């Protein structure tokens, strides 16, 4: 089970994005990790403790999925401490989610594309938290170091230069979409101090990376045999083994990390931040707890803010707690992936029949309840897109023309009858005479998906297709999906880029893989050649992969989105049954002036927070929101 490697769940990881592709090179440096744990913090409050009066000015943050019990202050380590992202470290710009083209400047004040070059103009007068000036060398070095861990945008880089202290120029490879490159650069890269990490950069690193990625873009196996790969790997080994202390954990952002242990971290407002006059939060107490400990912190007032998921009983109690509020933001989606190469799921009409039987509404209600503050919504129509993509890239007329697949046993029956299925004694049999049964696989750690799948299995069984749910470990399920050894399995997917949503499910990572451990397997097995509306007969996996990599926002992206949405709606290679809604419980008992909410309990700024929690909250503070209650 995977989530797209762009922006699907970045806000849920305590502000840590961690989406650069580090897996292959990281393994080379595992023996050299430096773990720096601070025990300087004096005592931490009990999980359900009431806030001490002396701590009242500090904003109590208790995010889900925080930093664990061991970490490294080295931001390039596989176990990097990510809680500083947004608060301590900043990007060049923050994406105005869910837009792919609009950004709020941060360390870059402006940027311009001319031909195949992107010129970044940096904010002047900015200092690091050790007093040293921020310059283009910090950006240049960060980009080179990102190249050592295979950060995704490097596929399109043909050169990097820093002509002066406030300008960085990036040369793009021919055929690169500047808009998509900007989105990848701004969303995947925090800028780190050259004074801490620049020492590992070798004189030829830039030219080595350019040469390596030129080959890597078309032939990974050949690229990994190049001498440049060994040189880049050597730099990465030194980078992840670099000893970094708490005093080196410095950024340009509004807060400075001053103390941390395995239970709690202390962040204090940094008056040297260029926007400090608008930041009203003097300090943050940042907790590190499992979900079951976060709930009592919120109820007792020890925590003011969280992004923890609240099941129905907890949600009901929270909504009756004095000062309690809830923001709801856009998130990722849940899919039932059909093994399109395995009989009888290789028959389009069978998949369509299943879509008419599977009760998406009941699946969502069973997992998340029916409260307007619940954590999930039904995907309608199930066209392979989250609802916000439909609103952005398709016209209302187009959306209305798609099949919503409302539950309709009569239509399901007619479809199965039309391809020779027979119902005997209340059970469906295939044209081959075998009983039609299904096994639905879900990750055992995702209780909401297991609950949803159980509802689906009951409905299928009642219709005459005996179905069961198998909850397995994520690694086991991933291997089964990779090899195509399944019938129906759970997938998570969601991106602000509509073509990425289709590429994730139908592209070469999930459908006839071309790289990695499952290269040559069929995995999902849809196609490979299919008649796609608007495109004709094409190799599905290769075509959507190329379009995703090269087509940016505009009329062509809209047209292709419509083509692939029609394909998924008509042929149902997978069923997008729900879109997750992130819940952000916050209390006004101690703090007020949070970003305002509209009638849907969200707003543009809250959606940025939902997409990327730490940077989003920091951005809200930069705009003057969130201040201690008088």
VOKE-640718 format. One record per residue (C-alpha): x, y, z; chain; residue number from 1. Coordinates in steps of 0.02 Angstrom, whole numbers. Layout:
N
px/py/pz/chaine/num
X/Y/Z/A/NUM
...
This chain:
630
px/py/pz/chaine/num
0/0/0/A/1
71/166/-52/A/2
27/347/-63/A/3
85/453/-207/A/4
255/528/-176/A/5
204/706/-198/A/6
83/778/-73/A/7
-41/650/-20/A/8
-9/646/166/A/9
128/768/204/A/10
32/863/336/A/11
2/711/446/A/12
182/671/488/A/13
205/803/620/A/14
256/924/485/A/15
387/807/411/A/16
367/776/226/A/17
505/650/192/A/18
458/617/10/A/19
627/626/-75/A/20
677/459/-148/A/21
813/405/-28/A/22
789/218/-23/A/23
926/158/-140/A/24
1067/271/-82/A/25
1018/272/101/A/26
1056/88/118/A/27
1238/121/77/A/28
1258/229/231/A/29
1160/133/363/A/30
1316/88/461/A/31
1369/269/474/A/32
1215/345/555/A/33
1242/470/694/A/34
1103/469/822/A/35
1095/627/928/A/36
970/618/1070/A/37
947/764/1188/A/38
900/733/1369/A/39
919/915/1415/A/40
733/943/1436/A/41
679/946/1617/A/42
534/825/1643/A/43
386/811/1526/A/44
203/819/1578/A/45
103/660/1590/A/46
3/619/1437/A/47
-164/675/1508/A/48
-98/811/1621/A/49
-187/976/1641/A/50
-84/1122/1578/A/51
25/1203/1710/A/52
-7/1389/1731/A/53
175/1427/1692/A/54
158/1340/1523/A/55
-1/1430/1471/A/56
86/1551/1349/A/57
162/1403/1253/A/58
52/1331/1117/A/59
25/1147/1155/A/60
51/1047/995/A/61
13/861/998/A/62
22/794/820/A/63
-10/616/770/A/64
130/515/692/A/65
268/620/768/A/66
454/586/782/A/67
472/419/871/A/68
595/373/1007/A/69
759/388/912/A/70
812/516/785/A/71
954/614/711/A/72
974/803/702/A/73
1051/772/531/A/74
911/821/412/A/75
978/702/278/A/76
977/550/393/A/77
846/415/359/A/78
784/448/537/A/79
796/637/525/A/80
703/740/654/A/81
569/819/545/A/82
472/920/672/A/83
569/1078/625/A/84
503/1081/447/A/85
410/1244/429/A/86
447/1303/605/A/87
637/1299/597/A/88
672/1264/413/A/89
589/1350/266/A/90
562/1321/83/A/91
588/1440/-61/A/92
398/1453/-75/A/93
243/1369/-5/A/94
116/1293/-122/A/95
-59/1367/-111/A/96
-140/1196/-105/A/97
-224/1127/-206/A/98
-153/1237/-343/A/99
-4/1176/-445/A/100
41/1353/-501/A/101
12/1472/-356/A/102
139/1492/-216/A/103
170/1604/-66/A/104
351/1667/-67/A/105
463/1617/76/A/106
652/1618/52/A/107
627/1662/-132/A/108
535/1825/-164/A/109
509/1795/-350/A/110
557/1679/-492/A/111
549/1680/-681/A/112
563/1555/-821/A/113
651/1607/-981/A/114
678/1471/-1110/A/115
749/1323/-1015/A/116
811/1421/-864/A/117
725/1456/-698/A/118
795/1607/-607/A/119
762/1622/-421/A/120
777/1790/-332/A/121
809/1762/-148/A/122
751/1862/2/A/123
888/1978/63/A/124
930/2025/242/A/125
890/1850/306/A/126
1000/1765/436/A/127
1018/1589/499/A/128
982/1560/682/A/129
1169/1563/719/A/130
1182/1741/650/A/131
1263/1697/484/A/132
1182/1773/328/A/133
1073/1669/213/A/134
1140/1673/33/A/135
1125/1587/-134/A/136
1263/1466/-80/A/137
1143/1389/46/A/138
1016/1359/-93/A/139
1147/1298/-217/A/140
1221/1176/-92/A/141
1050/1113/-38/A/142
1002/1075/-218/A/143
1165/980/-245/A/144
1143/882/-85/A/145
964/841/-134/A/146
1039/765/-291/A/147
1136/640/-186/A/148
976/569/-111/A/149
882/565/-277/A/150
755/700/-239/A/151
630/688/-381/A/152
656/855/-467/A/153
837/809/-510/A/154
773/706/-657/A/155
749/873/-747/A/156
904/970/-694/A/157
1039/1008/-823/A/158
1137/1132/-718/A/159
1137/1243/-564/A/160
1226/1409/-536/A/161
1233/1548/-407/A/162
1291/1702/-504/A/163
1276/1815/-351/A/164
1229/1806/-168/A/165
1042/1828/-199/A/166
1014/1734/-363/A/167
1008/1551/-412/A/168
988/1492/-592/A/169
932/1316/-633/A/170
946/1249/-811/A/171
811/1125/-858/A/172
825/977/-975/A/173
738/992/-1144/A/174
555/940/-1135/A/175
537/982/-950/A/176
377/1067/-897/A/177
435/1223/-800/A/178
272/1227/-704/A/179
290/1047/-643/A/180
473/1078/-604/A/181
433/1230/-498/A/182
302/1130/-403/A/183
426/989/-369/A/184
568/1106/-320/A/185
462/1210/-201/A/186
369/1067/-120/A/187
509/940/-101/A/188
650/1051/-40/A/189
683/1137/125/A/190
837/1247/124/A/191
974/1198/246/A/192
1131/1293/303/A/193
1285/1267/198/A/194
1389/1300/354/A/195
1323/1135/425/A/196
1311/1023/272/A/197
1415/1102/135/A/198
1578/1025/192/A/199
1539/858/107/A/200
1515/935/-66/A/201
1655/890/-186/A/202
1716/1006/-326/A/203
1642/898/-465/A/204
1478/852/-381/A/205
1368/961/-491/A/206
1438/896/-655/A/207
1431/717/-590/A/208
1249/734/-543/A/209
1202/814/-709/A/210
1286/671/-804/A/211
1211/537/-693/A/212
1032/601/-700/A/213
1039/624/-889/A/214
1060/436/-904/A/215
950/398/-753/A/216
800/481/-837/A/217
792/344/-968/A/218
895/197/-901/A/219
914/174/-714/A/220
1013/13/-728/A/221
1141/94/-842/A/222
1152/249/-732/A/223
1193/144/-580/A/224
1345/72/-669/A/225
1420/244/-702/A/226
1572/304/-604/A/227
1470/460/-564/A/228
1349/353/-466/A/229
1490/290/-355/A/230
1552/468/-329/A/231
1378/533/-285/A/232
1351/385/-168/A/233
1514/424/-79/A/234
1456/602/-47/A/235
1290/538/16/A/236
1376/417/134/A/237
1473/562/210/A/238
1317/669/215/A/239
1208/549/315/A/240
1353/509/433/A/241
1389/692/467/A/242
1383/727/655/A/243
1251/860/687/A/244
1206/924/859/A/245
1056/1019/928/A/246
1154/1181/911/A/247
1174/1144/724/A/248
987/1119/701/A/249
967/1295/635/A/250
854/1370/505/A/251
785/1537/450/A/252
608/1507/516/A/253
504/1581/657/A/254
554/1456/793/A/255
712/1384/867/A/256
717/1209/938/A/257
792/1229/1112/A/258
765/1062/1199/A/259
697/890/1161/A/260
680/715/1232/A/261
579/565/1178/A/262
417/637/1249/A/263
417/823/1213/A/264
510/960/1122/A/265
522/1145/1161/A/266
521/1275/1023/A/267
544/1459/1062/A/268
501/1606/950/A/269
657/1671/861/A/270
658/1860/858/A/271
783/1860/714/A/272
651/1791/596/A/273
612/1916/457/A/274
425/1906/495/A/275
440/1899/685/A/276
332/2053/712/A/277
179/1958/650/A/278
211/1799/750/A/279
118/1806/917/A/280
155/1631/981/A/281
300/1648/1106/A/282
338/1462/1117/A/283
274/1289/1074/A/284
269/1131/1179/A/285
277/995/1048/A/286
223/823/1111/A/287
275/653/1046/A/288
135/530/1083/A/289
30/390/1009/A/290
-151/433/969/A/291
-221/359/1128/A/292
-117/482/1230/A/293
-165/633/1122/A/294
-349/622/1161/A/295
-331/650/1350/A/296
-208/792/1315/A/297
-340/879/1211/A/298
-480/847/1335/A/299
-376/907/1483/A/300
-312/1064/1396/A/301
-130/1011/1395/A/302
-136/1019/1205/A/303
-213/1161/1105/A/304
-195/1087/931/A/305
-180/919/844/A/306
-207/831/680/A/307
-258/668/762/A/308
-396/563/685/A/309
-550/557/797/A/310
-662/404/783/A/311
-847/431/817/A/312
-849/411/1009/A/313
-697/525/1031/A/314
-767/650/906/A/315
-933/659/997/A/316
-846/694/1161/A/317
-732/824/1082/A/318
-876/920/1006/A/319
-951/938/1180/A/320
-788/999/1259/A/321
-781/1186/1304/A/322
-676/1283/1179/A/323
-671/1136/1056/A/324
-664/1170/869/A/325
-634/1064/715/A/326
-561/1108/546/A/327
-584/988/400/A/328
-462/986/255/A/329
-438/895/92/A/330
-336/736/93/A/331
-303/576/-4/A/332
-418/438/-63/A/333
-451/252/-42/A/334
-463/131/-188/A/335
-517/-48/-210/A/336
-390/-110/-337/A/337
-450/-252/-448/A/338
-329/-380/-519/A/339
-377/-342/-697/A/340
-277/-487/-767/A/341
-359/-623/-661/A/342
-519/-705/-720/A/343
-659/-653/-704/A/344
-599/-481/-650/A/345
-520/-460/-821/A/346
-697/-437/-889/A/347
-750/-255/-893/A/348
-934/-295/-864/A/349
-890/-395/-709/A/350
-795/-247/-636/A/351
-941/-133/-679/A/352
-1061/-254/-594/A/353
-954/-251/-437/A/354
-960/-61/-437/A/355
-1150/-71/-436/A/356
-1147/-189/-286/A/357
-1011/-115/-176/A/358
-1097/9/-57/A/359
-976/155/-48/A/360
-1091/254/67/A/361
-1101/112/193/A/362
-913/85/183/A/363
-881/267/229/A/364
-1014/273/365/A/365
-949/112/444/A/366
-772/178/454/A/367
-801/361/495/A/368
-979/385/555/A/369
-1108/507/491/A/370
-1060/667/583/A/371
-1023/818/472/A/372
-855/821/561/A/373
-815/639/518/A/374
-655/588/431/A/375
-714/527/262/A/376
-828/567/115/A/377
-895/458/-26/A/378
-806/473/-193/A/379
-938/518/-322/A/380
-917/487/-465/A/381
-780/355/-440/A/382
-678/420/-587/A/383
-504/400/-514/A/384
-495/578/-447/A/385
-517/660/-277/A/386
-664/779/-272/A/387
-556/934/-275/A/388
-475/876/-439/A/389
-647/855/-516/A/390
-692/1033/-470/A/391
-528/1103/-538/A/392
-500/1008/-699/A/393
-670/949/-760/A/394
-824/1050/-804/A/395
-987/1021/-708/A/396
-1063/952/-868/A/397
-922/826/-886/A/398
-937/768/-706/A/399
-1126/753/-721/A/400
-1106/642/-875/A/401
-1002/512/-782/A/402
-1080/356/-708/A/403
-1098/378/-517/A/404
-1121/189/-494/A/405
-1255/208/-363/A/406
-1296/40/-285/A/407
-1410/-51/-407/A/408
-1422/-241/-393/A/409
-1533/-251/-548/A/410
-1400/-170/-658/A/411
-1266/-281/-581/A/412
-1372/-433/-618/A/413
-1399/-381/-799/A/414
-1213/-355/-826/A/415
-1167/-526/-755/A/416
-1306/-609/-856/A/417
-1240/-527/-1015/A/418
-1071/-613/-999/A/419
-1139/-785/-958/A/420
-1141/-788/-767/A/421
-1281/-889/-685/A/422
-1358/-872/-513/A/423
-1401/-1037/-428/A/424
-1469/-1051/-253/A/425
-1428/-870/-218/A/426
-1246/-887/-274/A/427
-1165/-828/-435/A/428
-1066/-948/-545/A/429
-948/-902/-686/A/430
-973/-963/-866/A/431
-841/-1093/-824/A/432
-953/-1165/-690/A/433
-850/-1108/-541/A/434
-925/-1018/-392/A/435
-886/-832/-403/A/436
-798/-786/-241/A/437
-689/-640/-193/A/438
-553/-608/-65/A/439
-522/-427/-14/A/440
-350/-386/57/A/441
-314/-240/173/A/442
-168/-183/279/A/443
-199/-245/456/A/444
-135/-79/526/A/445
-274/20/438/A/446
-426/-20/544/A/447
-535/102/448/A/448
-499/14/283/A/449
-528/-157/361/A/450
-695/-93/425/A/451
-742/-23/255/A/452
-691/-183/165/A/453
-794/-286/288/A/454
-948/-185/239/A/455
-910/-214/56/A/456
-885/-402/84/A/457
-1053/-415/172/A/458
-1142/-328/29/A/459
-1057/-436/-102/A/460
-1098/-594/-6/A/461
-1280/-541/12/A/462
-1287/-513/-176/A/463
-1225/-690/-207/A/464
-1036/-668/-222/A/465
-964/-747/-63/A/466
-827/-628/-6/A/467
-705/-619/138/A/468
-579/-494/205/A/469
-399/-539/243/A/470
-301/-413/347/A/471
-114/-432/320/A/472
46/-341/364/A/473
85/-200/245/A/474
245/-280/180/A/475
155/-442/140/A/476
15/-352/51/A/477
137/-246/-50/A/478
225/-402/-111/A/479
61/-484/-161/A/480
7/-330/-257/A/481
177/-313/-340/A/482
172/-491/-404/A/483
-11/-484/-452/A/484
-56/-617/-324/A/485
-223/-548/-264/A/486
-404/-520/-317/A/487
-453/-355/-234/A/488
-333/-251/-129/A/489
-328/-83/-42/A/490
-233/65/-111/A/491
-208/243/-50/A/492
-187/380/-177/A/493
-207/567/-188/A/494
-119/711/-272/A/495
-155/891/-321/A/496
-93/842/-495/A/497
-239/750/-579/A/498
-127/654/-698/A/499
-24/590/-553/A/500
-179/510/-479/A/501
-201/409/-638/A/502
-14/377/-658/A/503
0/309/-482/A/504
-131/175/-512/A/505
-109/141/-698/A/506
75/185/-722/A/507
229/73/-720/A/508
249/73/-531/A/509
83/-16/-504/A/510
32/-81/-675/A/511
156/-187/-774/A/512
308/-122/-675/A/513
465/-83/-773/A/514
582/-47/-627/A/515
616/-112/-453/A/516
582/-280/-372/A/517
428/-316/-477/A/518
495/-267/-649/A/519
417/-383/-777/A/520
269/-432/-666/A/521
94/-378/-710/A/522
43/-315/-537/A/523
-126/-233/-570/A/524
-125/-301/-747/A/525
-238/-175/-833/A/526
-204/-180/-1020/A/527
-66/-161/-1067/A/528
-150/-94/-1226/A/529
-321/-16/-1201/A/530
-435/98/-1303/A/531
-429/257/-1199/A/532
-567/386/-1238/A/533
-490/530/-1334/A/534
-322/442/-1356/A/535
-363/282/-1448/A/536
-273/116/-1421/A/537
-118/151/-1318/A/538
-3/64/-1195/A/539
-88/126/-1037/A/540
60/116/-919/A/541
187/198/-1034/A/542
68/332/-1098/A/543
6/396/-930/A/544
185/395/-862/A/545
245/506/-1004/A/546
97/624/-992/A/547
117/644/-805/A/548
301/687/-823/A/549
281/814/-964/A/550
109/896/-959/A/551
83/1044/-845/A/552
-76/1140/-800/A/553
-175/1208/-947/A/554
-296/1151/-1082/A/555
-195/994/-1123/A/556
-195/936/-942/A/557
-382/968/-931/A/558
-414/868/-1090/A/559
-306/722/-1033/A/560
-388/723/-862/A/561
-556/704/-948/A/562
-489/561/-1056/A/563
-424/460/-909/A/564
-573/500/-798/A/565
-688/428/-932/A/566
-578/273/-946/A/567
-584/239/-759/A/568
-770/275/-751/A/569
-812/165/-900/A/570
-695/17/-871/A/571
-675/23/-681/A/572
-497/-45/-670/A/573
-508/9/-488/A/574
-645/86/-381/A/575
-608/249/-288/A/576
-732/228/-146/A/577
-689/366/-21/A/578
-589/525/1/A/579
-509/553/171/A/580
-546/712/265/A/581
-412/769/385/A/582
-480/821/554/A/583
-388/961/644/A/584
-455/978/821/A/585
-404/1141/904/A/586
-453/1229/1065/A/587
-484/1413/1100/A/588
-464/1389/1288/A/589
-290/1466/1286/A/590
-263/1527/1108/A/591
-376/1620/990/A/592
-376/1699/816/A/593
-350/1536/724/A/594
-374/1547/535/A/595
-561/1570/503/A/596
-672/1429/443/A/597
-807/1433/311/A/598
-972/1338/310/A/599
-880/1179/257/A/600
-767/1197/409/A/601
-615/1238/304/A/602
-532/1380/206/A/603
-388/1406/86/A/604
-264/1424/230/A/605
-333/1273/322/A/606
-313/1171/164/A/607
-129/1221/158/A/608
-114/1165/340/A/609
-198/1000/296/A/610
-81/971/150/A/611
75/1014/248/A/612
47/1043/433/A/613
207/1121/500/A/614
239/1242/357/A/615
53/1280/348/A/616
39/1327/531/A/617
199/1429/519/A/618
124/1520/368/A/619
-34/1557/469/A/620
73/1630/607/A/621
169/1734/479/A/622
1/1807/427/A/623
-38/1855/607/A/624
-153/1712/655/A/625
-148/1614/819/A/626
-113/1718/975/A/627
-127/1690/1163/A/628
-298/1724/1235/A/629
-304/1885/1335/A/630
